[in-house]
Amino acid sequence: MATKPKTQTPARSAPVRSDKPAEKRTAKTGADKDAPLKEDIRLLGRLLGEVLRHQEGDTVFEVVETIRQTAVRFRRESDAKAGAELDKLLKKLTRDQTNSVVRAFSYFSHLANIAEDQHHNRRRRAHLLAGSAPQPGSVAYALSRLDNAGVSGNTVRNFLSESLISPVLTAHPTEVQRKSILDAEREIARLLALRDQPLTPKELRDNTELLRARIATLWQTRMLRYTKLTVADEIENALSYYRITFLRELPALYDDIEEEIHAQFPSRLRTKTSARTTPAELPPFVQMGSWIGGDRDGNPNVNAGTMQRALQRQSTTIFDFYLDEVHALGAELSISTLMVDASAELLALADASPDNSNHRADEPYRRALIGVYARLAATARHLGVVNILRQEVGAAAHYAGPEECIAELQVLVDSLNANHGGALVKPRLAVLKRSIEIFGFHLATLDMRQSSDVHERVLGELFASAQVEPSYAGLSEEKKIVLLLAELAKPRLLYSPYLTYSDETNSELTILRTAREIRQRYGARAIRNYIISHTETASDLLEVLLLQKETGLLHADAKDPSKLVELELMVIPLFETIPDLRCAADIMEQWLSFPQVTPLIDRQGKLQEVMLGYSDSNKDGGFLTSNWELYKSENRLVELFNRAGVKLRLFHGRGGTVGRGGGPSYQAILAQPPGTVNGQIRLTEQGEIIASKFSNPEIGRRNLELLVAATLEASLMPETTDAKETRKLAEFERVMGDLSDRAYQAYRNLVYETPGFTDYFFAATPIAEIAELNIGSRPASRKSTRRIEDLRAIPWGFSWGQCRLLFPGWYGFGSAVSEWLQEGGSKESAKKLATLRAMYKEWPFFAALLSNMDMVLSKTDLAVASRYAGLVADRKLRNAIFGRIVGEHDRTSQLLGSITGNKDRLAGNPLLARSIKNRFAYLDPLNHLQVELIKRHRSTAASGKKVEERVQRGIHLTINGIAAGLRNTG
């Protein structure tokens, strides 16, 4: 972009904020706790305006400022005249001005997000400084609740020793941020946080100049990718969050949890040389997971090579961290045996080190750490890490596994504790040891995922080639099971190295063989789960058992090959659609009943994982029915697993939007049916939600703590056994079932049964333009069709967010409740409404459902959505479908208010309500321009002319800006 003439004219109407130390400006605002947030937003807005003027010149700045003022007047003052003015202003923009306006408003949304995150950290710190009572979502609050309920400290400690809480990072085609943009924004966040510290006037001026420079960097950095994102890019993007947040914040969280447990339930653990009690050490019950590089469902770019790359890059990341920490630790632990004793074990470890310098002869800790460094470096090279920046002193044997390294670090810990050095353990040594316990040599567990139909094709080919069964796919379910079980009992393989197989079969078998090699190389935790998409029958699970047998991952008894004794990859069904969720318990009952499967589950610790899909079930059946069928499925699975004596771990495939299972994680976990958490929970963190939750270390730590706190409460809080409450819950569930049936009919009727709905969707949303964006390695659709059934749930939800309808998060509720209330006359209707109000007040599941819907409706804007509806050329179709959507929106909003007693959206969360309201004025120009640019783009394409790159780029910039403004959109 060419640089425009610069001027020194003061910025007209730009918000001005004096540069004051944070404590002075906060004190001046008195009781307005949100005043620092407003000042931060004004500061960032002013600096953005100055950068815009300097980079683009007076004319563009004046245009942007006029649009801003008009949009604010239109939105906040409901000025219809201002709306017309805004439309006129936007249509008059030149192509260059259009992109500058889009970028300006997009970056304002990004900067507002940074300011809000910083304010969340500020408010949390203020609560801690004030000694406020623990807040919901904190571990301290959860432990206090448990203590008050009579749960003992030993129960909590034993519970955590058997628990697994695992956030699983996934890459999906709604991640619209480039890493370069994220890096610049993180630096802005750091500089903004510094302003809350006491700064001298010069330090404050310097800080302001650095902020201006970073915003200028943003302005001069390309916001979009011009080339398709690869799986390798997605791997690197994910690893950046480990360096920013997980590597340091996760071990630190363990320390916090130990201290909180110790404070609430004092333990009797003592050091060897002191009567002072110390917190008991917790096992690594929070572990990271990843799908990036192993999830090949619908993504032809994922293969054996991407799995190897993922583990190699993960291993490199964690070894870089370990080596840096050991080096720093060596500099810190300059302890001399001339001053203090050391244990015999520590001295032996030091003597085994390759360090023979006379200068360190009396410094055994340094020599021992030089040996640890040498062994870690050797291990890193053994695992394929290259370019180790700091050369080790001498050669050493590599570690066979992380346990050996942990044992050597424990020698240092024990020696320090026994020789007056206990205070030296916690700052770094304990953190390093804890990190290795958590991350091992693999960093995160890589899940594998593939669709059941691929497994069927591969086995079909293997059966046919081996002349066992010529038409496996054509067999009935019963015959498939008989054949699969028989084949599992045979010692020979179906595969022959002397036959030729299709590329798909060769690829799938190579991937499984690679998984085995990865486990041998990086440890069993590197890959331990195999997820089956579109699980519809028990044979879908048996097929993956047989494929593991074919590739050396399923082991039989050496004396009796018909007996299966160990499975390396847990076979995990994924139930996604409404019919699949309804069949989940029956399929799992059959799976648990197979005699060949029982010993395998026993070796897994009598534990079986089941994954539930939120996105596809919503696209299939709508918001209300999806949530209800998930709830019912979980209840049935818990009942089944309890009968079978097997522990159930649920893996929640939640997305960012409410329509894809999103919303606050804390409330979502607490709203789970009783018995479904039980210390075992995995859940996906997807797309741009990863950046929202984990790009700021403090925010990331808080989000990890929320998961732990919610798991503790959901698992250990005593359940009510009161007969009256049980009957009441049964009544609530009966009502919910009735509402779900009605909502399902309303949703299916519109989306799948209304002629022309697909045409409306493709015209009235930017789905086609989203598919063109270079924002993910995975195609937007599973097949090259326009069928809603084939469209991935993620771009489906993302598109509705862009046009400000957020349709998947509320449609069907209004019709369902309205129909239900109208049956039985006015007296019966009043009674039913009272029941719904009781459900909202007394049932966490229903309360969370309505809270999420409330948030979605607060972001919905029918006036903006109507402009997108105008993109539909067929007026009759446009009016018919948009009219139905508007009618359902009005019904849903009115009935939600009647149930909750709140006429205004987000009445219970005024901070979020204000945030959304303030953002709308800056989103309006982006939405208006997106519609105008889509018109130009589609008109050009329809005429057969060459699509103008500048227009296409402008559309993609608006997609980025709107996503940033709405935050949880994908």
Disulfide bonds with the S-S distance in Angstrom:
none
